[in-house]
Amino acid sequence: MTIDAREAYRRALDHFGALVHQIRPEHWDNRTPCVDWDVRALVNHVVGESRWASHLLAGRPVADVGDAFDGDLLGDDPVKAFDISAMAAVQAMGEERSLTRVIHLSFGDVSGEEYINELFADALIHTWDLARAIGADERLDPELVEACAIWSADAKEAGDRQTATTGEHRSAASAADLQTRLLASWDRHG
């Protein structure tokens, strides 16, 4: 990747969080590009990923966490729930061993760096999803788009893509800009 995975994830979470802070009460039920998710479900998903991250990056296996993060994680203050979960995830990945630690996921073990890259890609793509759903600016940080495109291509080539967040990978016209091509590869169409 062109930038450190931890920095990319932190920046993607910051961008997603900036949009979370723009959500108005009437936005929470808006549909998103994610099948079957409205804005609340999308934010709940990212909060869940962040809460999982703080435990998995500390070395806890999925089985130990169990179903602690199933269901509604947003409560009465979704913005606060996001802020707290993002802060915990950023703190956990800042640990000295976060990149080299073995992360025990449901489908197998991966390096901390690979897990953080997956979290980064998920947060970045969902930033676009949220922007689209609330009518905000959909332009993603070009440096993060480039980093995600490189990681996605490398992961796809290596057959490492195990997450359910990717959807069908499709191609966009080669004349399209990098963001459009990245989104198309994640089954998003602008």
C-alpha positions in Angstrom: 0.0 0.0 0.0 1.1 3.6 -0.6 0.3 4.6 3.0 0.4 2.7 6.3 -2.7 0.5 6.8 -3.3 2.0 10.2 -3.2 5.6 8.9 -5.5 4.6 6.0 -8.0 3.0 8.3 -7.9 6.0 10.8 -8.5 8.4 7.9 -11.3 6.4 6.4 -13.0 6.2 9.8 -12.6 10.0 10.2 -14.2 10.6 6.8 -17.1 8.2 7.7 -17.5 9.9 11.0 -17.7 13.3 9.5 -20.6 12.0 7.5 -22.2 10.4 10.5 -22.1 13.9 12.1 -24.0 15.2 9.1 -26.9 12.8 9.4 -30.2 14.5 10.1 -33.1 12.7 11.8 -34.9 12.2 8.5 -31.8 10.5 7.0 -31.7 7.4 9.3 -34.3 5.5 7.2 -32.8 6.4 3.8 -31.8 3.5 1.6 -28.1 2.9 1.0 -26.3 1.2 -1.9 -25.9 -1.7 0.4 -28.6 -4.3 -0.2 -31.2 -4.3 2.6 -29.5 -1.6 4.6 -30.8 1.8 5.5 -28.5 4.5 7.0 -29.0 3.3 10.5 -28.1 -0.3 9.6 -25.0 0.9 7.7 -23.8 3.0 10.6 -24.6 0.0 12.9 -22.4 -2.2 10.7 -19.4 0.1 10.9 -19.9 0.5 14.6 -19.9 -3.3 14.9 -16.8 -3.6 12.8 -15.0 -1.0 15.0 -16.1 -2.7 18.2 -14.9 -6.1 16.9 -11.6 -4.5 15.9 -10.8 -3.3 19.4 -11.2 -6.9 20.7 -9.6 -8.8 17.8 -6.6 -6.5 17.6 -6.1 -7.2 21.3 -5.7 -10.9 20.4 -9.2 -12.2 21.4 -10.6 -14.9 19.1 -14.0 -14.5 17.6 -15.4 -17.3 19.8 -14.5 -15.3 23.0 -16.4 -12.3 21.8 -19.4 -14.4 20.7 -22.6 -12.5 19.9 -21.7 -9.4 22.0 -22.0 -7.2 18.9 -25.2 -8.6 17.4 -28.2 -6.4 17.0 -28.6 -2.7 17.6 -25.3 -1.1 18.8 -26.4 2.5 18.2 -29.0 2.9 21.0 -30.5 6.4 21.4 -27.3 8.2 20.4 -26.0 6.8 17.2 -23.4 9.5 16.7 -22.0 9.0 20.1 -21.9 5.2 19.6 -20.0 5.7 16.4 -17.5 8.1 18.0 -16.8 5.8 20.9 -16.4 2.7 18.7 -14.1 4.5 16.3 -11.9 5.8 19.1 -11.6 2.3 20.5 -10.7 0.8 17.1 -8.1 3.5 16.4 -6.6 3.0 19.9 -6.4 -0.8 19.4 -4.7 -0.6 16.1 -2.2 1.8 17.5 -0.8 -0.9 19.8 2.8 -1.8 18.9 2.0 -5.3 17.7 -1.2 -4.5 15.8 0.3 -5.1 12.4 2.1 -8.4 13.3 -0.4 -9.9 15.7 -2.3 -12.9 14.4 -6.0 -12.1 14.2 -8.3 -15.0 14.7 -11.3 -14.5 12.4 -14.3 -16.9 11.8 -12.8 -18.1 8.5 -9.2 -18.4 9.7 -6.2 -16.5 10.9 -4.8 -13.4 9.2 -2.1 -10.9 10.0 -3.1 -7.7 11.9 -2.0 -5.7 8.8 -4.3 -7.7 6.5 -7.2 -7.3 9.0 -6.6 -3.6 9.3 -6.5 -3.3 5.5 -9.9 -5.1 5.3 -11.3 -2.7 7.9 -9.9 0.2 5.9 -11.5 -0.9 2.6 -14.8 -1.6 4.3 -14.8 1.9 6.0 -13.8 3.6 2.7 -16.4 2.0 0.6 -19.1 2.5 3.2 -18.1 6.2 3.3 -19.3 6.5 -0.3 -22.4 4.5 0.6 -23.3 6.8 3.4 -22.5 9.9 1.3 -24.8 8.7 -1.4 -27.6 7.9 1.1 -27.6 11.3 2.8 -26.9 13.4 -0.3 -23.4 14.5 0.7 -20.3 14.9 -1.4 -19.4 11.5 -2.8 -15.8 12.3 -3.7 -13.5 10.1 -1.6 -10.0 11.0 -0.6 -7.9 10.2 -3.7 -4.9 8.9 -1.7 -7.2 6.5 0.1 -8.9 5.5 -3.1 -5.5 4.7 -4.6 -4.4 2.8 -1.5 -7.6 0.8 -1.5 -7.4 0.0 -5.2 -3.9 -1.3 -4.9 -4.8 -3.4 -1.8 -7.9 -4.7 -3.5 -6.1 -5.7 -6.6 -3.3 -7.4 -4.7 -5.8 -9.2 -2.4 -7.9 -10.3 -5.4 -4.8 -11.5 -7.3 -3.6 -13.4 -4.2 -7.1 -14.9 -3.6 -7.0 -13.5 -0.1 -10.4 -11.8 -0.2 -12.4 -13.6 2.5 -14.7 -10.9 3.8 -18.3 -10.6 3.0 -18.1 -6.9 2.4 -16.8 -7.1 -1.1 -19.8 -8.1 -3.1 -19.3 -9.0 -6.7 -16.2 -7.6 -8.3 -17.0 -6.0 -11.6 -14.9 -3.8 -13.9 -15.7 -0.3 -14.9 -14.6 1.1 -18.2 -10.8 1.7 -18.2 -11.4 5.4 -19.1 -13.3 5.9 -15.8 -11.5 7.6 -13.0 -9.9 5.5 -10.2 -12.7 6.0 -7.7 -15.4 4.9 -10.3 -13.3 1.8 -11.1 -12.8 1.0 -7.4 -16.5 1.4 -6.6 -17.4 -0.8 -9.6 -15.1 -3.5 -8.3 -17.1 -3.4 -5.1 -20.4 -3.5 -7.0 -21.1 0.2 -6.5 -22.2 2.3 -9.4 -22.4 6.1 -9.3 
